[in-house]
Amino acid sequence: MQPKVIAVSSNGTYSFTKPNRDSITLLAGLGVEGDVHAGVTVKHRSRMAQDPTRPNLRQVHLIHRELFEEVHEAGFEVAPGQLGENVTTTGIDLLALPVGTLLHLGGEAVVEVTGLRNPCLQIDCFQDGLLKQVVGRDDDGHIVRKAGIMSVVRTGGTVRPGDAVGVVLPAEPHRPLDRV
């Protein structure tokens, strides 16, 4: 299956979910136009409380639709935008990408993968018990985060549902994703 965008979402105010849109516009170095998390420096509340001058490595949040199918098997119903992501994809294992991967979204926009989303307790406020479905431990006891990836906008452009997703891996050696 050709990787593609199945939904795009944004919100101009702080809230856990983001409404789906017909399109979003990505702005180089900033994020999603009109989204509360757009900016050169951190915009997530917990990050701003720690150090508001740090660079924003979380400009665009992507989640794979396959995660929704996985949590559905455990009894949870999640739709695009409900976990706060800006771009919902299908046909690509986002969590397996290395740091620095370039994702071409549609005909113009390019984002660079910076790391994993570190989900918080707000997920359990959305649906009780969902946090355990998106954060767990592997057989060796290492934390496994499945709530999507974060990226920064390298080239702006409009992104719409149905757009193709192209993947350009960085030069080796590849660095695995870690939380950002």
WOGINOR-V694466 format. One record per helix or strand of 3 or more residues. SS is the DSSP state (helix for helix, strand for strand). FROM is the first residue (numbers start at 1). TO is the last residue. If there is no record, write none. Layout:
SS,FROM,TO  SS,FROM,TO
This chain:
strand,4,10  strand,19,21  strand,23,27  helix,45,51  strand,60,64  helix,65,73  strand,87,90  helix,94,96  strand,102,105  strand,109,116  helix,122,126  helix,130,134  strand,135,137  strand,143,145  strand,149,155  strand,157,160  strand,164,168
